[in-house]
Amino acid sequence: MANVRDLKKDINYVLGDIIEAVYIWELTNPDKDNKKAEAIIDEAIVTFDELITKVNQKDVEDKKKHFKAVNTELEERGRKLIDKINAL
């Protein structure tokens, strides 16, 4: 990971793409109930807020380790959200 700016961009792009995928699913499936899809969008927004808060923490002892943990958490939570989209 190059720097904090790149990590913030990664968080934004990954979760933005997930939200976009949900919107595409909603458009291609207008006859299905969208409550689960809306819940995925809400979860993605909460995830975004939590990860950005963690990135902006100032009282971190080992910044490199902290940012690596945030990146790993982004991957894990992103995969779970994608799995939920695929299950719709």
Secondary structure, 3 states (H helix, E strand, C coil): CCCHHHHHHHHHHHHHHHHHHHHHHHHHCCCCCCHHHHHHHHHHHHHHHHHHHHHCCCCCCCHHHHHHHHHHHHHHHHHHHHHHHHHC
